[in-house]
Protein backbone atom coordinates (compact mmCIF):
# COMPACT_ATOMS: atom_id res chain seq x y z
CA UNK A 1 0.00 0.00 0.00
CA UNK A 2 2.76 2.46 0.93
CA UNK A 3 4.79 1.90 -2.28
CA UNK A 4 1.62 2.52 -4.29
CA UNK A 5 1.02 5.81 -2.51
CA UNK A 6 4.63 6.86 -3.01
CA UNK A 7 4.43 6.06 -6.72
CA UNK A 8 1.11 7.89 -7.02
CA UNK A 9 2.63 10.93 -5.31
CA UNK A 10 5.64 10.90 -7.65
CA UNK A 11 3.38 10.69 -10.70
CA UNK A 12 1.19 13.48 -9.33
CA UNK A 13 4.20 15.75 -8.76
CA UNK A 14 5.52 15.11 -12.27
CA UNK A 15 2.13 15.75 -13.87
CA UNK A 16 1.71 18.91 -11.79
CA UNK A 17 5.10 20.27 -12.90
CA UNK A 18 4.36 19.54 -16.55
CA UNK A 19 0.92 21.14 -16.30
CA UNK A 20 2.33 24.20 -14.53
CA UNK A 21 5.03 24.64 -17.19
CA UNK A 22 2.48 24.24 -19.98
CA UNK A 23 0.14 26.84 -18.51
CA UNK A 24 3.02 29.24 -17.90
CA UNK A 25 4.19 28.90 -21.50
CA UNK A 26 0.66 29.34 -22.84
CA UNK A 27 0.18 32.54 -20.83
CA UNK A 28 3.55 33.86 -21.99
CA UNK A 29 2.75 33.20 -25.66
CA UNK A 30 -0.68 34.79 -25.28
CA UNK A 31 0.85 37.88 -23.67
CA UNK A 32 3.41 38.20 -26.46
CA UNK A 33 0.70 37.87 -29.12
CA UNK A 34 -1.46 40.50 -27.41
CA UNK A 35 1.48 42.91 -27.08
CA UNK A 36 2.45 42.43 -30.73
CA UNK A 37 -1.14 43.05 -31.79
CA UNK A 38 -1.61 46.15 -29.64
CA UNK A 39 1.85 47.62 -30.18
CA UNK A 40 2.50 46.88 -33.83
CA UNK A 41 -0.77 45.64 -35.31
CA UNK A 42 0.72 42.20 -35.96
CA UNK A 43 -1.98 39.53 -35.89
CA UNK A 44 -1.53 35.87 -35.01
CA UNK A 45 -2.27 35.08 -38.67
CA UNK A 46 0.66 37.30 -39.73
CA UNK A 47 2.95 35.38 -37.39
CA UNK A 48 1.65 32.04 -38.66
CA UNK A 49 2.21 33.13 -42.28
CA UNK A 50 5.82 34.04 -41.48
CA UNK A 51 6.38 30.69 -39.77
CA UNK A 52 5.01 28.86 -42.81
CA UNK A 53 7.26 30.90 -45.15
CA UNK A 54 10.26 30.11 -42.96
CA UNK A 55 9.46 26.39 -43.05
CA UNK A 56 9.09 26.51 -46.84
CA UNK A 57 12.45 28.28 -47.14
CA UNK A 58 14.15 25.71 -44.93
CA UNK A 59 12.58 22.87 -46.92
CA UNK A 60 13.79 24.44 -50.18
CA UNK A 61 17.30 24.83 -48.79
CA UNK A 62 17.36 21.19 -47.68
CA UNK A 63 16.20 19.90 -51.06
CA UNK A 64 18.41 22.30 -53.01
CA UNK A 65 15.59 23.78 -55.11
mmCIF file of the N, C-alpha and C atoms, coordinates in Angstrom:
data_MODEL
# 
_entry.id   MODEL 
# 
loop_
_atom_site.group_PDB 
_atom_site.id 
_atom_site.type_symbol 
_atom_site.label_atom_id 
_atom_site.label_alt_id 
_atom_site.label_comp_id 
_atom_site.label_asym_id 
_atom_site.label_entity_id 
_atom_site.label_seq_id 
_atom_site.pdbx_PDB_ins_code 
_atom_site.Cartn_x 
_atom_site.Cartn_y 
_atom_site.Cartn_z 
_atom_site.occupancy 
_atom_site.B_iso_or_equiv 
_atom_site.pdbx_formal_charge 
_atom_site.auth_seq_id 
_atom_site.auth_comp_id 
_atom_site.auth_asym_id 
_atom_site.auth_atom_id 
_atom_site.pdbx_PDB_model_num 
ATOM 1   N N  . UNK A 1 1  ? 0.825  -1.197 0.000   1.00 0.00 ? 1  UNK A N  1 
ATOM 2   C CA . UNK A 1 1  ? 0.000  0.000  0.000   1.00 0.00 ? 1  UNK A CA 1 
ATOM 3   C C  . UNK A 1 1  ? 0.865  1.256  0.000   1.00 0.00 ? 1  UNK A C  1 
ATOM 4   N N  . UNK A 1 2  ? 1.888  1.295  0.841   1.00 0.00 ? 2  UNK A N  1 
ATOM 5   C CA . UNK A 1 2  ? 2.758  2.464  0.934   1.00 0.00 ? 2  UNK A CA 1 
ATOM 6   C C  . UNK A 1 2  ? 3.520  2.704  -0.379  1.00 0.00 ? 2  UNK A C  1 
ATOM 7   N N  . UNK A 1 3  ? 4.103  1.663  -1.001  1.00 0.00 ? 3  UNK A N  1 
ATOM 8   C CA . UNK A 1 3  ? 4.791  1.905  -2.280  1.00 0.00 ? 3  UNK A CA 1 
ATOM 9   C C  . UNK A 1 3  ? 3.845  2.460  -3.357  1.00 0.00 ? 3  UNK A C  1 
ATOM 10  N N  . UNK A 1 4  ? 2.603  2.019  -3.329  1.00 0.00 ? 4  UNK A N  1 
ATOM 11  C CA . UNK A 1 4  ? 1.624  2.522  -4.291  1.00 0.00 ? 4  UNK A CA 1 
ATOM 12  C C  . UNK A 1 4  ? 1.362  4.001  -4.066  1.00 0.00 ? 4  UNK A C  1 
ATOM 13  N N  . UNK A 1 5  ? 1.231  4.403  -2.816  1.00 0.00 ? 5  UNK A N  1 
ATOM 14  C CA . UNK A 1 5  ? 1.017  5.815  -2.506  1.00 0.00 ? 5  UNK A CA 1 
ATOM 15  C C  . UNK A 1 5  ? 2.230  6.664  -2.883  1.00 0.00 ? 5  UNK A C  1 
ATOM 16  N N  . UNK A 1 6  ? 3.410  6.134  -2.645  1.00 0.00 ? 6  UNK A N  1 
ATOM 17  C CA . UNK A 1 6  ? 4.627  6.862  -3.010  1.00 0.00 ? 6  UNK A CA 1 
ATOM 18  C C  . UNK A 1 6  ? 4.696  7.039  -4.524  1.00 0.00 ? 6  UNK A C  1 
ATOM 19  N N  . UNK A 1 7  ? 4.421  5.982  -5.259  1.00 0.00 ? 7  UNK A N  1 
ATOM 20  C CA . UNK A 1 7  ? 4.429  6.058  -6.717  1.00 0.00 ? 7  UNK A CA 1 
ATOM 21  C C  . UNK A 1 7  ? 3.365  7.026  -7.222  1.00 0.00 ? 7  UNK A C  1 
ATOM 22  N N  . UNK A 1 8  ? 2.174  6.972  -6.631  1.00 0.00 ? 8  UNK A N  1 
ATOM 23  C CA . UNK A 1 8  ? 1.105  7.893  -7.024  1.00 0.00 ? 8  UNK A CA 1 
ATOM 24  C C  . UNK A 1 8  ? 1.522  9.335  -6.756  1.00 0.00 ? 8  UNK A C  1 
ATOM 25  N N  . UNK A 1 9  ? 2.177  9.576  -5.637  1.00 0.00 ? 9  UNK A N  1 
ATOM 26  C CA . UNK A 1 9  ? 2.631  10.930 -5.311  1.00 0.00 ? 9  UNK A CA 1 
ATOM 27  C C  . UNK A 1 9  ? 3.682  11.412 -6.318  1.00 0.00 ? 9  UNK A C  1 
ATOM 28  N N  . UNK A 1 10 ? 4.612  10.539 -6.672  1.00 0.00 ? 10 UNK A N  1 
ATOM 29  C CA . UNK A 1 10 ? 5.643  10.902 -7.646  1.00 0.00 ? 10 UNK A CA 1 
ATOM 30  C C  . UNK A 1 10 ? 5.012  11.241 -8.994  1.00 0.00 ? 10 UNK A C  1 
ATOM 31  N N  . UNK A 1 11 ? 4.070  10.425 -9.435  1.00 0.00 ? 11 UNK A N  1 
ATOM 32  C CA . UNK A 1 11 ? 3.381  10.686 -10.703 1.00 0.00 ? 11 UNK A CA 1 
ATOM 33  C C  . UNK A 1 11 ? 2.615  11.998 -10.620 1.00 0.00 ? 11 UNK A C  1 
ATOM 34  N N  . UNK A 1 12 ? 1.942  12.233 -9.514  1.00 0.00 ? 12 UNK A N  1 
ATOM 35  C CA . UNK A 1 12 ? 1.188  13.477 -9.334  1.00 0.00 ? 12 UNK A CA 1 
ATOM 36  C C  . UNK A 1 12 ? 2.109  14.690 -9.413  1.00 0.00 ? 12 UNK A C  1 
ATOM 37  N N  . UNK A 1 13 ? 3.253  14.623 -8.753  1.00 0.00 ? 13 UNK A N  1 
ATOM 38  C CA . UNK A 1 13 ? 4.196  15.745 -8.756  1.00 0.00 ? 13 UNK A CA 1 
ATOM 39  C C  . UNK A 1 13 ? 4.714  16.004 -10.170 1.00 0.00 ? 13 UNK A C  1 
ATOM 40  N N  . UNK A 1 14 ? 5.030  14.948 -10.896 1.00 0.00 ? 14 UNK A N  1 
ATOM 41  C CA . UNK A 1 14 ? 5.522  15.108 -12.270 1.00 0.00 ? 14 UNK A CA 1 
ATOM 42  C C  . UNK A 1 14 ? 4.450  15.720 -13.155 1.00 0.00 ? 14 UNK A C  1 
ATOM 43  N N  . UNK A 1 15 ? 3.230  15.208 -13.062 1.00 0.00 ? 15 UNK A N  1 
ATOM 44  C CA . UNK A 1 15 ? 2.128  15.747 -13.866 1.00 0.00 ? 15 UNK A CA 1 
ATOM 45  C C  . UNK A 1 15 ? 1.876  17.203 -13.501 1.00 0.00 ? 15 UNK A C  1 
ATOM 46  N N  . UNK A 1 16 ? 1.927  17.530 -12.231 1.00 0.00 ? 16 UNK A N  1 
ATOM 47  C CA . UNK A 1 16 ? 1.707  18.912 -11.788 1.00 0.00 ? 16 UNK A CA 1 
ATOM 48  C C  . UNK A 1 16 ? 2.763  19.850 -12.370 1.00 0.00 ? 16 UNK A C  1 
ATOM 49  N N  . UNK A 1 17 ? 4.033  19.427 -12.355 1.00 0.00 ? 17 UNK A N  1 
ATOM 50  C CA . UNK A 1 17 ? 5.102  20.266 -12.897 1.00 0.00 ? 17 UNK A CA 1 
ATOM 51  C C  . UNK A 1 17 ? 4.939  20.478 -14.399 1.00 0.00 ? 17 UNK A C  1 
ATOM 52  N N  . UNK A 1 18 ? 4.569  19.421 -15.108 1.00 0.00 ? 18 UNK A N  1 
ATOM 53  C CA . UNK A 1 18 ? 4.355  19.541 -16.555 1.00 0.00 ? 18 UNK A CA 1 
ATOM 54  C C  . UNK A 1 18 ? 3.180  20.461 -16.841 1.00 0.00 ? 18 UNK A C  1 
ATOM 55  N N  . UNK A 1 19 ? 2.098  20.296 -16.106 1.00 0.00 ? 19 UNK A N  1 
ATOM 56  C CA . UNK A 1 19 ? 0.916  21.138 -16.296 1.00 0.00 ? 19 UNK A CA 1 
ATOM 57  C C  . UNK A 1 19 ? 1.234  22.599 -15.984 1.00 0.00 ? 19 UNK A C  1 
ATOM 58  N N  . UNK A 1 20 ? 1.960  22.833 -14.920 1.00 0.00 ? 20 UNK A N  1 
ATOM 59  C CA . UNK A 1 20 ? 2.329  24.200 -14.532 1.00 0.00 ? 20 UNK A CA 1 
ATOM 60  C C  . UNK A 1 20 ? 3.196  24.851 -15.610 1.00 0.00 ? 20 UNK A C  1 
ATOM 61  N N  . UNK A 1 21 ? 4.162  24.112 -16.135 1.00 0.00 ? 21 UNK A N  1 
ATOM 62  C CA . UNK A 1 21 ? 5.027  24.644 -17.189 1.00 0.00 ? 21 UNK A CA 1 
ATOM 63  C C  . UNK A 1 21 ? 4.232  24.928 -18.459 1.00 0.00 ? 21 UNK A C  1 
ATOM 64  N N  . UNK A 1 22 ? 3.300  24.049 -18.784 1.00 0.00 ? 22 UNK A N  1 
ATOM 65  C CA . UNK A 1 22 ? 2.475  24.236 -19.978 1.00 0.00 ? 22 UNK A CA 1 
ATOM 66  C C  . UNK A 1 22 ? 1.617  25.484 -19.856 1.00 0.00 ? 22 UNK A C  1 
ATOM 67  N N  . UNK A 1 23 ? 0.991  25.664 -18.721 1.00 0.00 ? 23 UNK A N  1 
ATOM 68  C CA . UNK A 1 23 ? 0.137  26.838 -18.511 1.00 0.00 ? 23 UNK A CA 1 
ATOM 69  C C  . UNK A 1 23 ? 0.972  28.114 -18.525 1.00 0.00 ? 23 UNK A C  1 
ATOM 70  N N  . UNK A 1 24 ? 2.141  28.076 -17.903 1.00 0.00 ? 24 UNK A N  1 
ATOM 71  C CA . UNK A 1 24 ? 3.023  29.243 -17.898 1.00 0.00 ? 24 UNK A CA 1 
ATOM 72  C C  . UNK A 1 24 ? 3.432  29.624 -19.318 1.00 0.00 ? 24 UNK A C  1 
ATOM 73  N N  . UNK A 1 25 ? 3.804  28.629 -20.114 1.00 0.00 ? 25 UNK A N  1 
ATOM 74  C CA . UNK A 1 25 ? 4.194  28.905 -21.496 1.00 0.00 ? 25 UNK A CA 1 
ATOM 75  C C  . UNK A 1 25 ? 3.022  29.432 -22.311 1.00 0.00 ? 25 UNK A C  1 
ATOM 76  N N  . UNK A 1 26 ? 1.839  28.880 -22.106 1.00 0.00 ? 26 UNK A N  1 
ATOM 77  C CA . UNK A 1 26 ? 0.661  29.342 -22.843 1.00 0.00 ? 26 UNK A CA 1 
ATOM 78  C C  . UNK A 1 26 ? 0.340  30.797 -22.503 1.00 0.00 ? 26 UNK A C  1 
ATOM 79  N N  . UNK A 1 27 ? 0.438  31.150 -21.244 1.00 0.00 ? 27 UNK A N  1 
ATOM 80  C CA . UNK A 1 27 ? 0.175  32.536 -20.832 1.00 0.00 ? 27 UNK A CA 1 
ATOM 81  C C  . UNK A 1 27 ? 1.233  33.471 -21.411 1.00 0.00 ? 27 UNK A C  1 
ATOM 82  N N  . UNK A 1 28 ? 2.481  33.038 -21.425 1.00 0.00 ? 28 UNK A N  1 
ATOM 83  C CA . UNK A 1 28 ? 3.553  33.859 -21.992 1.00 0.00 ? 28 UNK A CA 1 
ATOM 84  C C  . UNK A 1 28 ? 3.338  34.106 -23.481 1.00 0.00 ? 28 UNK A C  1 
ATOM 85  N N  . UNK A 1 29 ? 3.007  33.054 -24.222 1.00 0.00 ? 29 UNK A N  1 
ATOM 86  C CA . UNK A 1 29 ? 2.754  33.200 -25.661 1.00 0.00 ? 29 UNK A CA 1 
ATOM 87  C C  . UNK A 1 29 ? 1.558  34.107 -25.897 1.00 0.00 ? 29 UNK A C  1 
ATOM 88  N N  . UNK A 1 30 ? 0.499  33.938 -25.122 1.00 0.00 ? 30 UNK A N  1 
ATOM 89  C CA . UNK A 1 30 ? -0.681 34.789 -25.277 1.00 0.00 ? 30 UNK A CA 1 
ATOM 90  C C  . UNK A 1 30 ? -0.340 36.247 -25.003 1.00 0.00 ? 30 UNK A C  1 
ATOM 91  N N  . UNK A 1 31 ? 0.457  36.506 -23.981 1.00 0.00 ? 31 UNK A N  1 
ATOM 92  C CA . UNK A 1 31 ? 0.846  37.881 -23.666 1.00 0.00 ? 31 UNK A CA 1 
ATOM 93  C C  . UNK A 1 31 ? 1.679  38.487 -24.790 1.00 0.00 ? 31 UNK A C  1 
ATOM 94  N N  . UNK A 1 32 ? 2.593  37.709 -25.345 1.00 0.00 ? 32 UNK A N  1 
ATOM 95  C CA . UNK A 1 32 ? 3.411  38.204 -26.457 1.00 0.00 ? 32 UNK A CA 1 
ATOM 96  C C  . UNK A 1 32 ? 2.537  38.522 -27.660 1.00 0.00 ? 32 UNK A C  1 
ATOM 97  N N  . UNK A 1 33 ? 1.592  37.631 -27.980 1.00 0.00 ? 33 UNK A N  1 
ATOM 98  C CA . UNK A 1 33 ? 0.697  37.875 -29.115 1.00 0.00 ? 33 UNK A CA 1 
ATOM 99  C C  . UNK A 1 33 ? -0.145 39.121 -28.904 1.00 0.00 ? 33 UNK A C  1 
ATOM 100 N N  . UNK A 1 34 ? -0.639 39.313 -27.700 1.00 0.00 ? 34 UNK A N  1 
ATOM 101 C CA . UNK A 1 34 ? -1.456 40.502 -27.405 1.00 0.00 ? 34 UNK A CA 1 
ATOM 102 C C  . UNK A 1 34 ? -0.612 41.767 -27.526 1.00 0.00 ? 34 UNK A C  1 
ATOM 103 N N  . UNK A 1 35 ? 0.608  41.741 -26.988 1.00 0.00 ? 35 UNK A N  1 
ATOM 104 C CA . UNK A 1 35 ? 1.482  42.912 -27.077 1.00 0.00 ? 35 UNK A CA 1 
ATOM 105 C C  . UNK A 1 35 ? 1.862  43.227 -28.523 1.00 0.00 ? 35 UNK A C  1 
ATOM 106 N N  . UNK A 1 36 ? 2.138  42.201 -29.323 1.00 0.00 ? 36 UNK A N  1 
ATOM 107 C CA . UNK A 1 36 ? 2.445  42.433 -30.732 1.00 0.00 ? 36 UNK A CA 1 
ATOM 108 C C  . UNK A 1 36 ? 1.252  43.024 -31.469 1.00 0.00 ? 36 UNK A C  1 
ATOM 109 N N  . UNK A 1 37 ? 0.063  42.548 -31.131 1.00 0.00 ? 37 UNK A N  1 
ATOM 110 C CA . UNK A 1 37 ? -1.141 43.049 -31.785 1.00 0.00 ? 37 UNK A CA 1 
ATOM 111 C C  . UNK A 1 37 ? -1.414 44.491 -31.389 1.00 0.00 ? 37 UNK A C  1 
ATOM 112 N N  . UNK A 1 38 ? -1.327 44.793 -30.116 1.00 0.00 ? 38 UNK A N  1 
ATOM 113 C CA . UNK A 1 38 ? -1.615 46.150 -29.643 1.00 0.00 ? 38 UNK A CA 1 
ATOM 114 C C  . UNK A 1 38 ? -0.509 47.116 -30.075 1.00 0.00 ? 38 UNK A C  1 
ATOM 115 N N  . UNK A 1 39 ? 0.732  46.717 -29.913 1.00 0.00 ? 39 UNK A N  1 
ATOM 116 C CA . UNK A 1 39 ? 1.845  47.623 -30.178 1.00 0.00 ? 39 UNK A CA 1 
ATOM 117 C C  . UNK A 1 39 ? 2.163  47.839 -31.640 1.00 0.00 ? 39 UNK A C  1 
ATOM 118 N N  . UNK A 1 40 ? 2.055  46.783 -32.442 1.00 0.00 ? 40 UNK A N  1 
ATOM 119 C CA . UNK A 1 40 ? 2.504  46.876 -33.826 1.00 0.00 ? 40 UNK A CA 1 
ATOM 120 C C  . UNK A 1 40 ? 1.432  46.492 -34.845 1.00 0.00 ? 40 UNK A C  1 
ATOM 121 N N  . UNK A 1 41 ? 0.284  46.048 -34.393 1.00 0.00 ? 41 UNK A N  1 
ATOM 122 C CA . UNK A 1 41 ? -0.775 45.638 -35.312 1.00 0.00 ? 41 UNK A CA 1 
ATOM 123 C C  . UNK A 1 41 ? -0.504 44.306 -35.990 1.00 0.00 ? 41 UNK A C  1 
ATOM 124 N N  . UNK A 1 42 ? 0.387  43.512 -35.393 1.00 0.00 ? 42 UNK A N  1 
ATOM 125 C CA . UNK A 1 42 ? 0.718  42.202 -35.956 1.00 0.00 ? 42 UNK A CA 1 
ATOM 126 C C  . UNK A 1 42 ? -0.277 41.186 -35.414 1.00 0.00 ? 42 UNK A C  1 
ATOM 127 N N  . UNK A 1 43 ? -0.974 40.502 -36.315 1.00 0.00 ? 43 UNK A N  1 
ATOM 128 C CA . UNK A 1 43 ? -1.983 39.533 -35.893 1.00 0.00 ? 43 UNK A CA 1 
ATOM 129 C C  . UNK A 1 43 ? -1.358 38.140 -35.774 1.00 0.00 ? 43 UNK A C  1 
ATOM 130 N N  . UNK A 1 44 ? -2.020 37.247 -35.062 1.00 0.00 ? 44 UNK A N  1 
ATOM 131 C CA . UNK A 1 44 ? -1.527 35.870 -35.007 1.00 0.00 ? 44 UNK A CA 1 
ATOM 132 C C  . UNK A 1 44 ? -1.428 35.232 -36.397 1.00 0.00 ? 44 UNK A C  1 
ATOM 133 N N  . UNK A 1 45 ? -2.327 35.613 -37.304 1.00 0.00 ? 45 UNK A N  1 
ATOM 134 C CA . UNK A 1 45 ? -2.271 35.081 -38.666 1.00 0.00 ? 45 UNK A CA 1 
ATOM 135 C C  . UNK A 1 45 ? -1.000 35.549 -39.379 1.00 0.00 ? 45 UNK A C  1 
ATOM 136 N N  . UNK A 1 46 ? -0.592 36.796 -39.150 1.00 0.00 ? 46 UNK A N  1 
ATOM 137 C CA . UNK A 1 46 ? 0.659  37.299 -39.732 1.00 0.00 ? 46 UNK A CA 1 
ATOM 138 C C  . UNK A 1 46 ? 1.849  36.477 -39.245 1.00 0.00 ? 46 UNK A C  1 
ATOM 139 N N  . UNK A 1 47 ? 1.865  36.176 -37.966 1.00 0.00 ? 47 UNK A N  1 
ATOM 140 C CA . UNK A 1 47 ? 2.954  35.381 -37.394 1.00 0.00 ? 47 UNK A CA 1 
ATOM 141 C C  . UNK A 1 47 ? 2.948  33.980 -37.985 1.00 0.00 ? 47 UNK A C  1 
ATOM 142 N N  . UNK A 1 48 ? 1.762  33.392 -38.104 1.00 0.00 ? 48 UNK A N  1 
ATOM 143 C CA . UNK A 1 48 ? 1.650  32.045 -38.665 1.00 0.00 ? 48 UNK A CA 1 
ATOM 144 C C  . UNK A 1 48 ? 2.129  32.024 -40.115 1.00 0.00 ? 48 UNK A C  1 
ATOM 145 N N  . UNK A 1 49 ? 1.767  33.055 -40.887 1.00 0.00 ? 49 UNK A N  1 
ATOM 146 C CA . UNK A 1 49 ? 2.211  33.132 -42.280 1.00 0.00 ? 49 UNK A CA 1 
ATOM 147 C C  . UNK A 1 49 ? 3.737  33.190 -42.361 1.00 0.00 ? 49 UNK A C  1 
ATOM 148 N N  . UNK A 1 50 ? 4.356  33.950 -41.487 1.00 0.00 ? 50 UNK A N  1 
ATOM 149 C CA . UNK A 1 50 ? 5.820  34.043 -41.478 1.00 0.00 ? 50 UNK A CA 1 
ATOM 150 C C  . UNK A 1 50 ? 6.460  32.705 -41.102 1.00 0.00 ? 50 UNK A C  1 
ATOM 151 N N  . UNK A 1 51 ? 5.862  32.008 -40.155 1.00 0.00 ? 51 UNK A N  1 
ATOM 152 C CA . UNK A 1 51 ? 6.380  30.689 -39.767 1.00 0.00 ? 51 UNK A CA 1 
ATOM 153 C C  . UNK A 1 51 ? 6.297  29.730 -40.943 1.00 0.00 ? 51 UNK A C  1 
ATOM 154 N N  . UNK A 1 52 ? 5.175  29.752 -41.659 1.00 0.00 ? 52 UNK A N  1 
ATOM 155 C CA . UNK A 1 52 ? 5.013  28.861 -42.811 1.00 0.00 ? 52 UNK A CA 1 
ATOM 156 C C  . UNK A 1 52 ? 6.025  29.205 -43.909 1.00 0.00 ? 52 UNK A C  1 
ATOM 157 N N  . UNK A 1 53 ? 6.256  30.494 -44.147 1.00 0.00 ? 53 UNK A N  1 
ATOM 158 C CA . UNK A 1 53 ? 7.260  30.899 -45.146 1.00 0.00 ? 53 UNK A CA 1 
ATOM 159 C C  . UNK A 1 53 ? 8.650  30.434 -44.734 1.00 0.00 ? 53 UNK A C  1 
ATOM 160 N N  . UNK A 1 54 ? 8.961  30.559 -43.457 1.00 0.00 ? 54 UNK A N  1 
ATOM 161 C CA . UNK A 1 54 ? 10.259 30.108 -42.965 1.00 0.00 ? 54 UNK A CA 1 
ATOM 162 C C  . UNK A 1 54 ? 10.430 28.606 -43.170 1.00 0.00 ? 54 UNK A C  1 
ATOM 163 N N  . UNK A 1 55 ? 9.387  27.840 -42.862 1.00 0.00 ? 55 UNK A N  1 
ATOM 164 C CA . UNK A 1 55 ? 9.459  26.393 -43.049 1.00 0.00 ? 55 UNK A CA 1 
ATOM 165 C C  . UNK A 1 55 ? 9.623  26.033 -44.519 1.00 0.00 ? 55 UNK A C  1 
ATOM 166 N N  . UNK A 1 56 ? 8.941  26.755 -45.406 1.00 0.00 ? 56 UNK A N  1 
ATOM 167 C CA . UNK A 1 56 ? 9.092  26.511 -46.843 1.00 0.00 ? 56 UNK A CA 1 
ATOM 168 C C  . UNK A 1 56 ? 10.516 26.823 -47.296 1.00 0.00 ? 56 UNK A C  1 
ATOM 169 N N  . UNK A 1 57 ? 11.079 27.906 -46.785 1.00 0.00 ? 57 UNK A N  1 
ATOM 170 C CA . UNK A 1 57 ? 12.449 28.276 -47.139 1.00 0.00 ? 57 UNK A CA 1 
ATOM 171 C C  . UNK A 1 57 ? 13.437 27.218 -46.666 1.00 0.00 ? 57 UNK A C  1 
ATOM 172 N N  . UNK A 1 58 ? 13.264 26.752 -45.457 1.00 0.00 ? 58 UNK A N  1 
ATOM 173 C CA . UNK A 1 58 ? 14.148 25.711 -44.926 1.00 0.00 ? 58 UNK A CA 1 
ATOM 174 C C  . UNK A 1 58 ? 14.014 24.437 -45.749 1.00 0.00 ? 58 UNK A C  1 
ATOM 175 N N  . UNK A 1 59 ? 12.787 24.073 -46.112 1.00 0.00 ? 59 UNK A N  1 
ATOM 176 C CA . UNK A 1 59 ? 12.576 22.872 -46.922 1.00 0.00 ? 59 UNK A CA 1 
ATOM 177 C C  . UNK A 1 59 ? 13.239 23.022 -48.288 1.00 0.00 ? 59 UNK A C  1 
ATOM 178 N N  . UNK A 1 60 ? 13.154 24.205 -48.880 1.00 0.00 ? 60 UNK A N  1 
ATOM 179 C CA . UNK A 1 60 ? 13.792 24.436 -50.176 1.00 0.00 ? 60 UNK A CA 1 
ATOM 180 C C  . UNK A 1 60 ? 15.311 24.371 -50.063 1.00 0.00 ? 60 UNK A C  1 
ATOM 181 N N  . UNK A 1 61 ? 15.858 24.894 -48.979 1.00 0.00 ? 61 UNK A N  1 
ATOM 182 C CA . UNK A 1 61 ? 17.303 24.829 -48.786 1.00 0.00 ? 61 UNK A CA 1 
ATOM 183 C C  . UNK A 1 61 ? 17.777 23.392 -48.601 1.00 0.00 ? 61 UNK A C  1 
ATOM 184 N N  . UNK A 1 62 ? 16.982 22.595 -47.926 1.00 0.00 ? 62 UNK A N  1 
ATOM 185 C CA . UNK A 1 62 ? 17.361 21.194 -47.682 1.00 0.00 ? 62 UNK A CA 1 
ATOM 186 C C  . UNK A 1 62 ? 17.318 20.380 -48.955 1.00 0.00 ? 62 UNK A C  1 
ATOM 187 N N  . UNK A 1 63 ? 16.324 20.675 -49.824 1.00 0.00 ? 63 UNK A N  1 
ATOM 188 C CA . UNK A 1 63 ? 16.195 19.899 -51.062 1.00 0.00 ? 63 UNK A CA 1 
ATOM 189 C C  . UNK A 1 63 ? 17.044 20.480 -52.183 1.00 0.00 ? 63 UNK A C  1 
ATOM 190 N N  . UNK A 1 64 ? 17.556 21.692 -52.006 1.00 0.00 ? 64 UNK A N  1 
ATOM 191 C CA . UNK A 1 64 ? 18.410 22.297 -53.013 1.00 0.00 ? 64 UNK A CA 1 
ATOM 192 C C  . UNK A 1 64 ? 17.660 22.901 -54.177 1.00 0.00 ? 64 UNK A C  1 
ATOM 193 N N  . UNK A 1 65 ? 16.388 23.203 -54.014 1.00 0.00 ? 65 UNK A N  1 
ATOM 194 C CA . UNK A 1 65 ? 15.593 23.782 -55.114 1.00 0.00 ? 65 UNK A CA 1 
ATOM 195 C C  . UNK A 1 65 ? 15.536 25.274 -55.006 1.00 0.00 ? 65 UNK A C  1 
# 
